[in-house]
Amino acid sequence: SASRRGVALRGEVFRRAQDMPLAEMPRALAALLQIVPMDELKPVLRRCGGRIVQRMEEVLRFPALHPSRHEVLSGDALGEVLYVFAACEYQDEEFLPACRGWILLPGADILGNIRRGITLVHLLHSFAVLHTARGELLHVLVAELE
């Protein structure tokens, strides 16, 4: 049944979150959002958010090893992940500030490397739903939309 497949997929994403390439994470989370009740997604979001924060911190700690930060986690991928977090109204104390910092990182040009126009809308909407769209982040996102 679809319910069993959803539970199996949720379990697989949960297990693989620690070693899954970040580029695969948005698609996996979006698929889960379509077939698993939102309440059941929160443990997966917690684990995926933690993995993303861990990777962001590695890049920030050793910036010379990662000259193009948008290749580690693009603005498009971040927008997709945040969209799922916002759809589930899931706020994470470490993930949201890390995402904010990632976008505002001087010289990274995360927003400038966005390929899909809808991503800026997803970012702005998701940060607003999660009560994080304020100050410099709000200014930068709105300026990029104009």
Secondary structure, DSSP 8 states (H G I E B T S, - for coil): -HHHHHHHHHHHHHHHTTTS-GGGHHHHHHHHHHHS-HHHHHHHHHHHHHHHHHHHHHHHHSGGG-S-HHHHS-HHHHHHHHHHHHHTT---TTHHHHHHHHHH-TTT-TGGG---THHHHHHHHHHHHTT---HHHHHHHHHHH-
